[in-house]
Amino acid sequence: MGELVWYQHPVDGLLTTPWPETIITKGPDVMFDLANIKGHDNSLIVFASEFFNHKLTVYEINKGDGKLLRSRIIDATID
């Protein structure tokens, strides 16, 4: 089983390490895509697949802290 994770950008720059990791949710394991959706300016909208669980889920994640705001399974019958 995979995980959808958030890496917090260090304030000292892109090349600074470490990037603190937060696990947002368990499940996504193969591919994901980000979308800009009108009315969700402070959120990241992530579409993520679960190859082994045969699901496609959409997640709304807070841009500021990476916390999961809500999620919904779009399709649980993917073959």
Secondary structure, DSSP 8 states (H G I E B T S, - for coil): -EEEEEE---TT-TT-S---EEEEEEE--S-EEEE--TT-TTEEEEEEEETTTTEEEEEEEETTT--EEEEEEEES---
